[in-house]
Amino acid sequence: MINEAQFLKAREAIAALSRQIYDKGWVPATSGNFSMRLDNRYCAITASGVHKGQLASHDVLCVDLQGQVLTPIGAHPSAETALHTQLYARDSAICAVLHTHDMNSVLVSELLSARHAQESIDHIELKNLELLKAFAGIKTHATSLRIPVFENTQDIAALAKSVDQYMNKNGPIPAYLIKGHGLYTWGQHLAEAMRHLEAMHYLLGFLLNSHGHQCAGRV
């Protein structure tokens, strides 16, 4: 069984952060989803179709790592729950996952999509930027960070498998984009995930402003 006090704390933290992220304009209307690990079996995740600026603690559900709802019974978790549970099942250090539909991530992924057929671009590369040090484990700006960009699909199980296969081949990453859809990022706790989210938003904005509509997916 879940720890009720821990679940309540997670619900309140997710609800508060949801309203904060909504106020930044990164999850318009009912878009986006957020979660926190409860233990090695369960996580708390936002319900499907809830306005993120109005999300309350009772709009956060408990699911197991197979995506089955434990409580409230009969509630519907985010349609993208498998993208959260894939990360929790893969890495026990990941304790929070955030997904936004912010304009920067959608625009960058769309620019990549427009050029994908001709140039086979399936990632962005960020390098030699001070804010790269916002990501866990990066100690210097003199580095390069590759963020994969996956095709958008309604087959969430297939997308989760693609993410897992990418990480098997390329090692750990702090985030990924879905073309025309948005951004996923995560961390060892909610504050770290939020730091990664803010850093990605800034870096994607830098990419857009420095390359404009000639964006080639590289900085």
Secondary structure, 3 states (H helix, E strand, C coil): CCCHHHHHHHHHHHHHHHHHHHHCCCCCCCCCEEEEECCCCEEEEEECCCCCCCCCHHHEEEEECCCCEEECCCCCECCCHHHHHHHHHHCCCCCEEEEECCHHHHHHHHHHHHHHHHHCCCEEEEECCHHHHHCCCCCCCCCEEEEEEECCCCCHHHHHHHHHHHHHHHCCCCEEEECCCEEEEEECCHHHHHHHHHHHHHHHHHHHHHHHHHCCCEC
